[in-house]
């Protein structure tokens, strides 16, 4: 995720998640592919509350409807997990 967004990993785990697209994408993909519950995902990504994991994932899905570039990027990252 950090490489895709050209940021350091700590930026994904740090505070300020509402404006952190890389973190939202990481939460979204973790929900889809890890089998972890929202609490466990949140703990691994810097102590995000379990309800915030769900909200961030939902917000990302909405954003992808309007932001073609974001949708393309998430699609590319998503395809890496499907193989």
mmCIF file of the N, C-alpha and C atoms, coordinates in Angstrom:
data_MODEL
# 
_entry.id   MODEL 
# 
loop_
_atom_site.group_PDB 
_atom_site.id 
_atom_site.type_symbol 
_atom_site.label_atom_id 
_atom_site.label_alt_id 
_atom_site.label_comp_id 
_atom_site.label_asym_id 
_atom_site.label_entity_id 
_atom_site.label_seq_id 
_atom_site.pdbx_PDB_ins_code 
_atom_site.Cartn_x 
_atom_site.Cartn_y 
_atom_site.Cartn_z 
_atom_site.occupancy 
_atom_site.B_iso_or_equiv 
_atom_site.pdbx_formal_charge 
_atom_site.auth_seq_id 
_atom_site.auth_comp_id 
_atom_site.auth_asym_id 
_atom_site.auth_atom_id 
_atom_site.pdbx_PDB_model_num 
ATOM 1   N N  . UNK A 1 1  ? 0.817   -1.177  0.000   1.00 0.00 ? 1  UNK A N  1 
ATOM 2   C CA . UNK A 1 1  ? 0.000   0.000   0.000   1.00 0.00 ? 1  UNK A CA 1 
ATOM 3   C C  . UNK A 1 1  ? 0.865   1.247   0.000   1.00 0.00 ? 1  UNK A C  1 
ATOM 4   N N  . UNK A 1 2  ? 1.887   1.227   0.820   1.00 0.00 ? 2  UNK A N  1 
ATOM 5   C CA . UNK A 1 2  ? 2.771   2.389   0.910   1.00 0.00 ? 2  UNK A CA 1 
ATOM 6   C C  . UNK A 1 2  ? 3.440   2.661   -0.440  1.00 0.00 ? 2  UNK A C  1 
ATOM 7   N N  . UNK A 1 3  ? 3.882   1.619   -1.101  1.00 0.00 ? 3  UNK A N  1 
ATOM 8   C CA . UNK A 1 3  ? 4.509   1.810   -2.419  1.00 0.00 ? 3  UNK A CA 1 
ATOM 9   C C  . UNK A 1 3  ? 3.517   2.355   -3.429  1.00 0.00 ? 3  UNK A C  1 
ATOM 10  N N  . UNK A 1 4  ? 2.304   1.854   -3.427  1.00 0.00 ? 4  UNK A N  1 
ATOM 11  C CA . UNK A 1 4  ? 1.294   2.294   -4.390  1.00 0.00 ? 4  UNK A CA 1 
ATOM 12  C C  . UNK A 1 4  ? 0.975   3.774   -4.223  1.00 0.00 ? 4  UNK A C  1 
ATOM 13  N N  . UNK A 1 5  ? 0.994   4.253   -2.978  1.00 0.00 ? 5  UNK A N  1 
ATOM 14  C CA . UNK A 1 5  ? 0.680   5.656   -2.705  1.00 0.00 ? 5  UNK A CA 1 
ATOM 15  C C  . UNK A 1 5  ? 1.928   6.518   -2.553  1.00 0.00 ? 5  UNK A C  1 
ATOM 16  N N  . UNK A 1 6  ? 3.107   5.869   -2.666  1.00 0.00 ? 6  UNK A N  1 
ATOM 17  C CA . UNK A 1 6  ? 4.392   6.565   -2.558  1.00 0.00 ? 6  UNK A CA 1 
ATOM 18  C C  . UNK A 1 6  ? 4.519   7.326   -1.234  1.00 0.00 ? 6  UNK A C  1 
ATOM 19  N N  . UNK A 1 7  ? 4.217   6.597   -0.159  1.00 0.00 ? 7  UNK A N  1 
ATOM 20  C CA . UNK A 1 7  ? 4.357   7.142   1.187   1.00 0.00 ? 7  UNK A CA 1 
ATOM 21  C C  . UNK A 1 7  ? 5.022   6.087   2.058   1.00 0.00 ? 7  UNK A C  1 
ATOM 22  N N  . UNK A 1 8  ? 5.433   6.468   3.266   1.00 0.00 ? 8  UNK A N  1 
ATOM 23  C CA . UNK A 1 8  ? 6.021   5.473   4.159   1.00 0.00 ? 8  UNK A CA 1 
ATOM 24  C C  . UNK A 1 8  ? 4.907   4.732   4.904   1.00 0.00 ? 8  UNK A C  1 
ATOM 25  N N  . UNK A 1 9  ? 5.231   3.538   5.368   1.00 0.00 ? 9  UNK A N  1 
ATOM 26  C CA . UNK A 1 9  ? 4.232   2.692   6.036   1.00 0.00 ? 9  UNK A CA 1 
ATOM 27  C C  . UNK A 1 9  ? 3.655   3.352   7.276   1.00 0.00 ? 9  UNK A C  1 
ATOM 28  N N  . UNK A 1 10 ? 4.473   4.112   7.981   1.00 0.00 ? 10 UNK A N  1 
ATOM 29  C CA . UNK A 1 10 ? 4.009   4.762   9.205   1.00 0.00 ? 10 UNK A CA 1 
ATOM 30  C C  . UNK A 1 10 ? 2.876   5.741   8.912   1.00 0.00 ? 10 UNK A C  1 
ATOM 31  N N  . UNK A 1 11 ? 2.848   6.305   7.734   1.00 0.00 ? 11 UNK A N  1 
ATOM 32  C CA . UNK A 1 11 ? 1.773   7.222   7.357   1.00 0.00 ? 11 UNK A CA 1 
ATOM 33  C C  . UNK A 1 11 ? 0.425   6.504   7.301   1.00 0.00 ? 11 UNK A C  1 
ATOM 34  N N  . UNK A 1 12 ? 0.446   5.233   7.000   1.00 0.00 ? 12 UNK A N  1 
ATOM 35  C CA . UNK A 1 12 ? -0.787  4.454   6.947   1.00 0.00 ? 12 UNK A CA 1 
ATOM 36  C C  . UNK A 1 12 ? -1.252  4.113   8.360   1.00 0.00 ? 12 UNK A C  1 
ATOM 37  N N  . UNK A 1 13 ? -0.307  3.860   9.244   1.00 0.00 ? 13 UNK A N  1 
ATOM 38  C CA . UNK A 1 13 ? -0.651  3.481   10.617  1.00 0.00 ? 13 UNK A CA 1 
ATOM 39  C C  . UNK A 1 13 ? -0.861  4.678   11.537  1.00 0.00 ? 13 UNK A C  1 
ATOM 40  N N  . UNK A 1 14 ? -0.427  5.854   11.120  1.00 0.00 ? 14 UNK A N  1 
ATOM 41  C CA . UNK A 1 14 ? -0.488  7.040   11.971  1.00 0.00 ? 14 UNK A CA 1 
ATOM 42  C C  . UNK A 1 14 ? -1.887  7.615   12.086  1.00 0.00 ? 14 UNK A C  1 
ATOM 43  N N  . UNK A 1 15 ? -1.984  8.671   12.857  1.00 0.00 ? 15 UNK A N  1 
ATOM 44  C CA . UNK A 1 15 ? -3.264  9.341   13.071  1.00 0.00 ? 15 UNK A CA 1 
ATOM 45  C C  . UNK A 1 15 ? -3.661  10.131  11.833  1.00 0.00 ? 15 UNK A C  1 
ATOM 46  N N  . UNK A 1 16 ? -4.884  10.630  11.831  1.00 0.00 ? 16 UNK A N  1 
ATOM 47  C CA . UNK A 1 16 ? -5.360  11.440  10.715  1.00 0.00 ? 16 UNK A CA 1 
ATOM 48  C C  . UNK A 1 16 ? -5.933  10.623  9.588   1.00 0.00 ? 16 UNK A C  1 
ATOM 49  N N  . UNK A 1 17 ? -6.625  9.555   9.917   1.00 0.00 ? 17 UNK A N  1 
ATOM 50  C CA . UNK A 1 17 ? -7.119  8.624   8.924   1.00 0.00 ? 17 UNK A CA 1 
ATOM 51  C C  . UNK A 1 17 ? -8.211  9.138   8.011   1.00 0.00 ? 17 UNK A C  1 
ATOM 52  N N  . UNK A 1 18 ? -8.941  10.160  8.430   1.00 0.00 ? 18 UNK A N  1 
ATOM 53  C CA . UNK A 1 18 ? -10.058 10.630  7.608   1.00 0.00 ? 18 UNK A CA 1 
ATOM 54  C C  . UNK A 1 18 ? -9.613  11.167  6.259   1.00 0.00 ? 18 UNK A C  1 
ATOM 55  N N  . UNK A 1 19 ? -8.426  11.736  6.218   1.00 0.00 ? 19 UNK A N  1 
ATOM 56  C CA . UNK A 1 19 ? -7.919  12.275  4.960   1.00 0.00 ? 19 UNK A CA 1 
ATOM 57  C C  . UNK A 1 19 ? -6.846  11.384  4.354   1.00 0.00 ? 19 UNK A C  1 
ATOM 58  N N  . UNK A 1 20 ? -6.656  10.211  4.897   1.00 0.00 ? 20 UNK A N  1 
ATOM 59  C CA . UNK A 1 20 ? -5.599  9.311   4.490   1.00 0.00 ? 20 UNK A CA 1 
ATOM 60  C C  . UNK A 1 20 ? -6.165  8.236   3.556   1.00 0.00 ? 20 UNK A C  1 
ATOM 61  N N  . UNK A 1 21 ? -6.080  8.496   2.255   1.00 0.00 ? 21 UNK A N  1 
ATOM 62  C CA . UNK A 1 21 ? -6.628  7.565   1.267   1.00 0.00 ? 21 UNK A CA 1 
ATOM 63  C C  . UNK A 1 21 ? -5.940  6.209   1.331   1.00 0.00 ? 21 UNK A C  1 
ATOM 64  N N  . UNK A 1 22 ? -4.639  6.207   1.551   1.00 0.00 ? 22 UNK A N  1 
ATOM 65  C CA . UNK A 1 22 ? -3.904  4.941   1.619   1.00 0.00 ? 22 UNK A CA 1 
ATOM 66  C C  . UNK A 1 22 ? -4.427  4.080   2.762   1.00 0.00 ? 22 UNK A C  1 
ATOM 67  N N  . UNK A 1 23 ? -4.713  4.709   3.887   1.00 0.00 ? 23 UNK A N  1 
ATOM 68  C CA . UNK A 1 23 ? -5.245  3.962   5.022   1.00 0.00 ? 23 UNK A CA 1 
ATOM 69  C C  . UNK A 1 23 ? -6.627  3.407   4.702   1.00 0.00 ? 23 UNK A C  1 
ATOM 70  N N  . UNK A 1 24 ? -7.479  4.214   4.088   1.00 0.00 ? 24 UNK A N  1 
ATOM 71  C CA . UNK A 1 24 ? -8.832  3.747   3.747   1.00 0.00 ? 24 UNK A CA 1 
ATOM 72  C C  . UNK A 1 24 ? -8.767  2.568   2.779   1.00 0.00 ? 24 UNK A C  1 
ATOM 73  N N  . UNK A 1 25 ? -7.868  2.633   1.804   1.00 0.00 ? 25 UNK A N  1 
ATOM 74  C CA . UNK A 1 25 ? -7.716  1.521   0.858   1.00 0.00 ? 25 UNK A CA 1 
ATOM 75  C C  . UNK A 1 25 ? -7.198  0.285   1.596   1.00 0.00 ? 25 UNK A C  1 
ATOM 76  N N  . UNK A 1 26 ? -6.244  0.476   2.492   1.00 0.00 ? 26 UNK A N  1 
ATOM 77  C CA . UNK A 1 26 ? -5.718  -0.656  3.266   1.00 0.00 ? 26 UNK A CA 1 
ATOM 78  C C  . UNK A 1 26 ? -6.817  -1.299  4.106   1.00 0.00 ? 26 UNK A C  1 
ATOM 79  N N  . UNK A 1 27 ? -7.636  -0.478  4.749   1.00 0.00 ? 27 UNK A N  1 
ATOM 80  C CA . UNK A 1 27 ? -8.749  -1.012  5.544   1.00 0.00 ? 27 UNK A CA 1 
ATOM 81  C C  . UNK A 1 27 ? -9.724  -1.784  4.666   1.00 0.00 ? 27 UNK A C  1 
ATOM 82  N N  . UNK A 1 28 ? -10.054 -1.219  3.531   1.00 0.00 ? 28 UNK A N  1 
ATOM 83  C CA . UNK A 1 28 ? -10.997 -1.833  2.592   1.00 0.00 ? 28 UNK A CA 1 
ATOM 84  C C  . UNK A 1 28 ? -10.485 -3.203  2.120   1.00 0.00 ? 28 UNK A C  1 
ATOM 85  N N  . UNK A 1 29 ? -9.230  -3.224  1.687   1.00 0.00 ? 29 UNK A N  1 
ATOM 86  C CA . UNK A 1 29 ? -8.672  -4.485  1.180   1.00 0.00 ? 29 UNK A CA 1 
ATOM 87  C C  . UNK A 1 29 ? -8.475  -5.496  2.307   1.00 0.00 ? 29 UNK A C  1 
ATOM 88  N N  . UNK A 1 30 ? -8.123  -5.035  3.487   1.00 0.00 ? 30 UNK A N  1 
ATOM 89  C CA . UNK A 1 30 ? -7.986  -5.949  4.624   1.00 0.00 ? 30 UNK A CA 1 
ATOM 90  C C  . UNK A 1 30 ? -9.328  -6.591  4.949   1.00 0.00 ? 30 UNK A C  1 
ATOM 91  N N  . UNK A 1 31 ? -10.388 -5.807  4.877   1.00 0.00 ? 31 UNK A N  1 
ATOM 92  C CA . UNK A 1 31 ? -11.733 -6.358  5.114   1.00 0.00 ? 31 UNK A CA 1 
ATOM 93  C C  . UNK A 1 31 ? -12.065 -7.423  4.080   1.00 0.00 ? 31 UNK A C  1 
ATOM 94  N N  . UNK A 1 32 ? -11.715 -7.158  2.845   1.00 0.00 ? 32 UNK A N  1 
ATOM 95  C CA . UNK A 1 32 ? -12.057 -8.091  1.757   1.00 0.00 ? 32 UNK A CA 1 
ATOM 96  C C  . UNK A 1 32 ? -11.266 -9.389  1.798   1.00 0.00 ? 32 UNK A C  1 
ATOM 97  N N  . UNK A 1 33 ? -9.983  -9.314  2.169   1.00 0.00 ? 33 UNK A N  1 
ATOM 98  C CA . UNK A 1 33 ? -9.113  -10.457 1.943   1.00 0.00 ? 33 UNK A CA 1 
ATOM 99  C C  . UNK A 1 33 ? -8.518  -11.135 3.169   1.00 0.00 ? 33 UNK A C  1 
ATOM 100 N N  . UNK A 1 34 ? -8.557  -10.521 4.334   1.00 0.00 ? 34 UNK A N  1 
ATOM 101 C CA . UNK A 1 34 ? -7.840  -11.135 5.447   1.00 0.00 ? 34 UNK A CA 1 
ATOM 102 C C  . UNK A 1 34 ? -8.674  -12.095 6.283   1.00 0.00 ? 34 UNK A C  1 
ATOM 103 N N  . UNK A 1 35 ? -9.984  -11.927 6.284   1.00 0.00 ? 35 UNK A N  1 
ATOM 104 C CA . UNK A 1 35 ? -10.807 -12.748 7.146   1.00 0.00 ? 35 UNK A CA 1 
ATOM 105 C C  . UNK A 1 35 ? -10.793 -12.266 8.595   1.00 0.00 ? 35 UNK A C  1 
ATOM 106 N N  . UNK A 1 36 ? -10.082 -11.182 8.858   1.00 0.00 ? 36 UNK A N  1 
ATOM 107 C CA . UNK A 1 36 ? -10.050 -10.614 10.205  1.00 0.00 ? 36 UNK A CA 1 
ATOM 108 C C  . UNK A 1 36 ? -11.312 -9.799  10.447  1.00 0.00 ? 36 UNK A C  1 
ATOM 109 N N  . UNK A 1 37 ? -11.711 -9.695  11.699  1.00 0.00 ? 37 UNK A N  1 
ATOM 110 C CA . UNK A 1 37 ? -12.847 -8.829  12.002  1.00 0.00 ? 37 UNK A CA 1 
ATOM 111 C C  . UNK A 1 37 ? -12.363 -7.375  12.056  1.00 0.00 ? 37 UNK A C  1 
ATOM 112 N N  . UNK A 1 38 ? -13.299 -6.447  12.105  1.00 0.00 ? 38 UNK A N  1 
ATOM 113 C CA . UNK A 1 38 ? -12.953 -5.026  12.068  1.00 0.00 ? 38 UNK A CA 1 
ATOM 114 C C  . UNK A 1 38 ? -12.070 -4.606  13.243  1.00 0.00 ? 38 UNK A C  1 
ATOM 115 N N  . UNK A 1 39 ? -12.286 -5.191  14.398  1.00 0.00 ? 39 UNK A N  1 
ATOM 116 C CA . UNK A 1 39 ? -11.463 -4.858  15.558  1.00 0.00 ? 39 UNK A CA 1 
ATOM 117 C C  . UNK A 1 39 ? -10.008 -5.232  15.309  1.00 0.00 ? 39 UNK A C  1 
ATOM 118 N N  . UNK A 1 40 ? -9.768  -6.433  14.802  1.00 0.00 ? 40 UNK A N  1 
ATOM 119 C CA . UNK A 1 40 ? -8.404  -6.895  14.536  1.00 0.00 ? 40 UNK A CA 1 
ATOM 120 C C  . UNK A 1 40 ? -7.738  -6.064  13.441  1.00 0.00 ? 40 UNK A C  1 
ATOM 121 N N  . UNK A 1 41 ? -8.491  -5.712  12.418  1.00 0.00 ? 41 UNK A N  1 
ATOM 122 C CA . UNK A 1 41 ? -7.947  -4.871  11.351  1.00 0.00 ? 41 UNK A CA 1 
ATOM 123 C C  . UNK A 1 41 ? -7.547  -3.512  11.918  1.00 0.00 ? 41 UNK A C  1 
ATOM 124 N N  . UNK A 1 42 ? -8.429  -2.932  12.699  1.00 0.00 ? 42 UNK A N  1 
ATOM 125 C CA . UNK A 1 42 ? -8.147  -1.636  13.295  1.00 0.00 ? 42 UNK A CA 1 
ATOM 126 C C  . UNK A 1 42 ? -6.919  -1.655  14.190  1.00 0.00 ? 42 UNK A C  1 
ATOM 127 N N  . UNK A 1 43 ? -6.751  -2.703  14.964  1.00 0.00 ? 43 UNK A N  1 
ATOM 128 C CA . UNK A 1 43 ? -5.581  -2.828  15.832  1.00 0.00 ? 43 UNK A CA 1 
ATOM 129 C C  . UNK A 1 43 ? -4.296  -2.872  15.018  1.00 0.00 ? 43 UNK A C  1 
ATOM 130 N N  . UNK A 1 44 ? -4.325  -3.561  13.894  1.00 0.00 ? 44 UNK A N  1 
ATOM 131 C CA . UNK A 1 44 ? -3.129  -3.680  13.060  1.00 0.00 ? 44 UNK A CA 1 
ATOM 132 C C  . UNK A 1 44 ? -2.802  -2.387  12.309  1.00 0.00 ? 44 UNK A C  1 
ATOM 133 N N  . UNK A 1 45 ? -3.782  -1.553  12.159  1.00 0.00 ? 45 UNK A N  1 
ATOM 134 C CA . UNK A 1 45 ? -3.551  -0.292  11.441  1.00 0.00 ? 45 UNK A CA 1 
ATOM 135 C C  . UNK A 1 45 ? -3.579  0.908   12.379  1.00 0.00 ? 45 UNK A C  1 
ATOM 136 N N  . UNK A 1 46 ? -2.934  0.755   13.499  1.00 0.00 ? 46 UNK A N  1 
ATOM 137 C CA . UNK A 1 46 ? -2.703  1.895   14.358  1.00 0.00 ? 46 UNK A CA 1 
ATOM 138 C C  . UNK A 1 46 ? -3.775  2.203   15.375  1.00 0.00 ? 46 UNK A C  1 
ATOM 139 N N  . UNK A 1 47 ? -4.581  1.232   15.743  1.00 0.00 ? 47 UNK A N  1 
ATOM 140 C CA . UNK A 1 47 ? -5.579  1.453   16.773  1.00 0.00 ? 47 UNK A CA 1 
ATOM 141 C C  . UNK A 1 47 ? -6.856  2.112   16.283  1.00 0.00 ? 47 UNK A C  1 
ATOM 142 N N  . UNK A 1 48 ? -7.237  1.828   15.063  1.00 0.00 ? 48 UNK A N  1 
ATOM 143 C CA . UNK A 1 48 ? -8.484  2.352   14.512  1.00 0.00 ? 48 UNK A CA 1 
ATOM 144 C C  . UNK A 1 48 ? -9.647  1.614   15.175  1.00 0.00 ? 48 UNK A C  1 
ATOM 145 N N  . UNK A 1 49 ? -10.649 2.347   15.628  1.00 0.00 ? 49 UNK A N  1 
ATOM 146 C CA . UNK A 1 49 ? -11.819 1.742   16.259  1.00 0.00 ? 49 UNK A CA 1 
ATOM 147 C C  . UNK A 1 49 ? -12.544 0.863   15.240  1.00 0.00 ? 49 UNK A C  1 
ATOM 148 N N  . UNK A 1 50 ? -13.114 -0.242  15.695  1.00 0.00 ? 50 UNK A N  1 
ATOM 149 C CA . UNK A 1 50 ? -13.747 -1.185  14.765  1.00 0.00 ? 50 UNK A CA 1 
ATOM 150 C C  . UNK A 1 50 ? -14.847 -0.544  13.933  1.00 0.00 ? 50 UNK A C  1 
ATOM 151 N N  . UNK A 1 51 ? -15.589 0.395   14.500  1.00 0.00 ? 51 UNK A N  1 
ATOM 152 C CA . UNK A 1 51 ? -16.648 1.040   13.714  1.00 0.00 ? 51 UNK A CA 1 
ATOM 153 C C  . UNK A 1 51 ? -16.067 1.955   12.654  1.00 0.00 ? 51 UNK A C  1 
ATOM 154 N N  . UNK A 1 52 ? -14.901 2.535   12.930  1.00 0.00 ? 52 UNK A N  1 
ATOM 155 C CA . UNK A 1 52 ? -14.241 3.398   11.942  1.00 0.00 ? 52 UNK A CA 1 
ATOM 156 C C  . UNK A 1 52 ? -13.738 2.585   10.750  1.00 0.00 ? 52 UNK A C  1 
ATOM 157 N N  . UNK A 1 53 ? -13.378 1.325   10.996  1.00 0.00 ? 53 UNK A N  1 
ATOM 158 C CA . UNK A 1 53 ? -12.954 0.449   9.897   1.00 0.00 ? 53 UNK A CA 1 
ATOM 159 C C  . UNK A 1 53 ? -14.108 0.283   8.919   1.00 0.00 ? 53 UNK A C  1 
ATOM 160 N N  . UNK A 1 54 ? -15.264 -0.011  9.438   1.00 0.00 ? 54 UNK A N  1 
ATOM 161 C CA . UNK A 1 54 ? -16.446 -0.195  8.607   1.00 0.00 ? 54 UNK A CA 1 
ATOM 162 C C  . UNK A 1 54 ? -16.819 1.090   7.866   1.00 0.00 ? 54 UNK A C  1 
ATOM 163 N N  . UNK A 1 55 ? -16.797 2.210   8.575   1.00 0.00 ? 55 UNK A N  1 
ATOM 164 C CA . UNK A 1 55 ? -17.145 3.494   7.961   1.00 0.00 ? 55 UNK A CA 1 
ATOM 165 C C  . UNK A 1 55 ? -16.153 3.878   6.872   1.00 0.00 ? 55 UNK A C  1 
ATOM 166 N N  . UNK A 1 56 ? -14.864 3.670   7.128   1.00 0.00 ? 56 UNK A N  1 
ATOM 167 C CA . UNK A 1 56 ? -13.843 4.016   6.140   1.00 0.00 ? 56 UNK A CA 1 
ATOM 168 C C  . UNK A 1 56 ? -13.986 3.171   4.883   1.00 0.00 ? 56 UNK A C  1 
ATOM 169 N N  . UNK A 1 57 ? -14.289 1.908   5.063   1.00 0.00 ? 57 UNK A N  1 
ATOM 170 C CA . UNK A 1 57 ? -14.467 1.018   3.926   1.00 0.00 ? 57 UNK A CA 1 
ATOM 171 C C  . UNK A 1 57 ? -15.673 1.448   3.085   1.00 0.00 ? 57 UNK A C  1 
ATOM 172 N N  . UNK A 1 58 ? -16.757 1.781   3.763   1.00 0.00 ? 58 UNK A N  1 
ATOM 173 C CA . UNK A 1 58 ? -17.953 2.244   3.054   1.00 0.00 ? 58 UNK A CA 1 
ATOM 174 C C  . UNK A 1 58 ? -17.720 3.557   2.340   1.00 0.00 ? 58 UNK A C  1 
ATOM 175 N N  . UNK A 1 59 ? -17.003 4.463   2.991   1.00 0.00 ? 59 UNK A N  1 
ATOM 176 C CA . UNK A 1 59 ? -16.701 5.757   2.374   1.00 0.00 ? 59 UNK A CA 1 
ATOM 177 C C  . UNK A 1 59 ? -15.840 5.568   1.131   1.00 0.00 ? 59 UNK A C  1 
ATOM 178 N N  . UNK A 1 60 ? -14.891 4.654   1.207   1.00 0.00 ? 60 UNK A N  1 
ATOM 179 C CA . UNK A 1 60 ? -14.040 4.399   0.045   1.00 0.00 ? 60 UNK A CA 1 
ATOM 180 C C  . UNK A 1 60 ? -14.870 3.882   -1.127  1.00 0.00 ? 60 UNK A C  1 
ATOM 181 N N  . UNK A 1 61 ? -15.796 2.978   -0.857  1.00 0.00 ? 61 UNK A N  1 
ATOM 182 C CA . UNK A 1 61 ? -16.647 2.462   -1.941  1.00 0.00 ? 61 UNK A CA 1 
ATOM 183 C C  . UNK A 1 61 ? -17.432 3.596   -2.591  1.00 0.00 ? 61 UNK A C  1 
ATOM 184 N N  . UNK A 1 62 ? -17.940 4.529   -1.790  1.00 0.00 ? 62 UNK A N  1 
ATOM 185 C CA . UNK A 1 62 ? -18.659 5.686   -2.335  1.00 0.00 ? 62 UNK A CA 1 
ATOM 186 C C  . UNK A 1 62 ? -17.725 6.566   -3.165  1.00 0.00 ? 62 UNK A C  1 
ATOM 187 N N  . UNK A 1 63 ? -16.533 6.816   -2.652  1.00 0.00 ? 63 UNK A N  1 
ATOM 188 C CA . UNK A 1 63 ? -15.566 7.652   -3.362  1.00 0.00 ? 63 UNK A CA 1 
ATOM 189 C C  . UNK A 1 63 ? -15.202 7.061   -4.721  1.00 0.00 ? 63 UNK A C  1 
ATOM 190 N N  . UNK A 1 64 ? -15.083 5.745   -4.769  1.00 0.00 ? 64 UNK A N  1 
ATOM 191 C CA . UNK A 1 64 ? -14.698 5.095   -6.023  1.00 0.00 ? 64 UNK A CA 1 
ATOM 192 C C  . UNK A 1 64 ? -15.753 5.297   -7.111  1.00 0.00 ? 64 UNK A C  1 
ATOM 193 N N  . UNK A 1 65 ? -16.996 5.529   -6.719  1.00 0.00 ? 65 UNK A N  1 
ATOM 194 C CA . UNK A 1 65 ? -18.048 5.791   -7.697  1.00 0.00 ? 65 UNK A CA 1 
ATOM 195 C C  . UNK A 1 65 ? -17.842 7.111   -8.422  1.00 0.00 ? 65 UNK A C  1 
ATOM 196 N N  . UNK A 1 66 ? -17.148 8.041   -7.762  1.00 0.00 ? 66 UNK A N  1 
ATOM 197 C CA . UNK A 1 66 ? -16.986 9.381   -8.324  1.00 0.00 ? 66 UNK A CA 1 
ATOM 198 C C  . UNK A 1 66 ? -15.557 9.706   -8.736  1.00 0.00 ? 66 UNK A C  1 
ATOM 199 N N  . UNK A 1 67 ? -14.596 8.974   -8.240  1.00 0.00 ? 67 UNK A N  1 
ATOM 200 C CA . UNK A 1 67 ? -13.188 9.251   -8.508  1.00 0.00 ? 67 UNK A CA 1 
ATOM 201 C C  . UNK A 1 67 ? -12.595 8.116   -9.336  1.00 0.00 ? 67 UNK A C  1 
ATOM 202 N N  . UNK A 1 68 ? -12.519 8.337   -10.626 1.00 0.00 ? 68 UNK A N  1 
ATOM 203 C CA . UNK A 1 68 ? -12.052 7.309   -11.562 1.00 0.00 ? 68 UNK A CA 1 
ATOM 204 C C  . UNK A 1 68 ? -10.616 6.885   -11.247 1.00 0.00 ? 68 UNK A C  1 
ATOM 205 N N  . UNK A 1 69 ? -9.762  7.845   -10.908 1.00 0.00 ? 69 UNK A N  1 
ATOM 206 C CA . UNK A 1 69 ? -8.366  7.521   -10.619 1.00 0.00 ? 69 UNK A CA 1 
ATOM 207 C C  . UNK A 1 69 ? -8.258  6.612   -9.393  1.00 0.00 ? 69 UNK A C  1 
ATOM 208 N N  . UNK A 1 70 ? -9.007  6.931   -8.354  1.00 0.00 ? 70 UNK A N  1 
ATOM 209 C CA . UNK A 1 70 ? -9.016  6.107   -7.152  1.00 0.00 ? 70 UNK A CA 1 
ATOM 210 C C  . UNK A 1 70 ? -9.577  4.721   -7.454  1.00 0.00 ? 70 UNK A C  1 
ATOM 211 N N  . UNK A 1 71 ? -10.633 4.678   -8.214  1.00 0.00 ? 71 UNK A N  1 
ATOM 212 C CA . UNK A 1 71 ? -11.242 3.404   -8.583  1.00 0.00 ? 71 UNK A CA 1 
ATOM 213 C C  . UNK A 1 71 ? -10.261 2.524   -9.358  1.00 0.00 ? 71 UNK A C  1 
ATOM 214 N N  . UNK A 1 72 ? -9.524  3.128   -10.267 1.00 0.00 ? 72 UNK A N  1 
ATOM 215 C CA . UNK A 1 72 ? -8.536  2.393   -11.054 1.00 0.00 ? 72 UNK A CA 1 
ATOM 216 C C  . UNK A 1 72 ? -7.421  1.868   -10.157 1.00 0.00 ? 72 UNK A C  1 
ATOM 217 N N  . UNK A 1 73 ? -6.936  2.715   -9.261  1.00 0.00 ? 73 UNK A N  1 
ATOM 218 C CA . UNK A 1 73 ? -5.864  2.306   -8.360  1.00 0.00 ? 73 UNK A CA 1 
ATOM 219 C C  . UNK A 1 73 ? -6.313  1.155   -7.461  1.00 0.00 ? 73 UNK A C  1 
ATOM 220 N N  . UNK A 1 74 ? -7.485  1.272   -6.876  1.00 0.00 ? 74 UNK A N  1 
ATOM 221 C CA . UNK A 1 74 ? -7.995  0.203   -6.010  1.00 0.00 ? 74 UNK A CA 1 
ATOM 222 C C  . UNK A 1 74 ? -8.196  -1.076  -6.829  1.00 0.00 ? 74 UNK A C  1 
ATOM 223 N N  . UNK A 1 75 ? -8.676  -0.942  -8.048  1.00 0.00 ? 75 UNK A N  1 
ATOM 224 C CA . UNK A 1 75 ? -8.841  -2.103  -8.913  1.00 0.00 ? 75 UNK A CA 1 
ATOM 225 C C  . UNK A 1 75 ? -7.533  -2.799  -9.197  1.00 0.00 ? 75 UNK A C  1 
ATOM 226 N N  . UNK A 1 76 ? -6.478  -2.015  -9.430  1.00 0.00 ? 76 UNK A N  1 
ATOM 227 C CA . UNK A 1 76 ? -5.158  -2.589  -9.681  1.00 0.00 ? 76 UNK A CA 1 
ATOM 228 C C  . UNK A 1 76 ? -4.631  -3.312  -8.436  1.00 0.00 ? 76 UNK A C  1 
ATOM 229 N N  . UNK A 1 77 ? -4.789  -2.683  -7.286  1.00 0.00 ? 77 UNK A N  1 
ATOM 230 C CA . UNK A 1 77 ? -4.346  -3.317  -6.032  1.00 0.00 ? 77 UNK A CA 1 
ATOM 231 C C  . UNK A 1 77 ? -5.177  -4.558  -5.747  1.00 0.00 ? 77 UNK A C  1 
ATOM 232 N N  . UNK A 1 78 ? -6.461  -4.464  -5.978  1.00 0.00 ? 78 UNK A N  1 
ATOM 233 C CA . UNK A 1 78 ? -7.368  -5.582  -5.774  1.00 0.00 ? 78 UNK A CA 1 
ATOM 234 C C  . UNK A 1 78 ? -6.960  -6.785  -6.627  1.00 0.00 ? 78 UNK A C  1 
ATOM 235 N N  . UNK A 1 79 ? -6.572  -6.523  -7.858  1.00 0.00 ? 79 UNK A N  1 
ATOM 236 C CA . UNK A 1 79 ? -6.218  -7.620  -8.759  1.00 0.00 ? 79 UNK A CA 1 
ATOM 237 C C  . UNK A 1 79 ? -4.957  -8.343  -8.289  1.00 0.00 ? 79 UNK A C  1 
ATOM 238 N N  . UNK A 1 80 ? -4.087  -7.663  -7.555  1.00 0.00 ? 80 UNK A N  1 
ATOM 239 C CA . UNK A 1 80 ? -2.893  -8.307  -7.023  1.00 0.00 ? 80 UNK A CA 1 
ATOM 240 C C  . UNK A 1 80 ? -3.239  -9.361  -5.975  1.00 0.00 ? 80 UNK A C  1 
ATOM 241 N N  . UNK A 1 81 ? -4.335  -9.144  -5.269  1.00 0.00 ? 81 UNK A N  1 
ATOM 242 C CA . UNK A 1 81 ? -4.745  -10.089 -4.229  1.00 0.00 ? 81 UNK A CA 1 
ATOM 243 C C  . UNK A 1 81 ? -5.512  -11.270 -4.817  1.00 0.00 ? 81 UNK A C  1 
ATOM 244 N N  . UNK A 1 82 ? -6.102  -11.087 -5.956  1.00 0.00 ? 82 UNK A N  1 
ATOM 245 C CA . UNK A 1 82 ? -6.924  -12.145 -6.560  1.00 0.00 ? 82 UNK A CA 1 
ATOM 246 C C  . UNK A 1 82 ? -6.076  -13.244 -7.169  1.00 0.00 ? 82 UNK A C  1 
ATOM 247 N N  . UNK A 1 83 ? -4.824  -12.992 -7.477  1.00 0.00 ? 83 UNK A N  1 
ATOM 248 C CA . UNK A 1 83 ? -3.988  -13.995 -8.134  1.00 0.00 ? 83 UNK A CA 1 
ATOM 249 C C  . UNK A 1 83 ? -3.434  -14.997 -7.182  1.00 0.00 ? 83 UNK A C  1 
# 
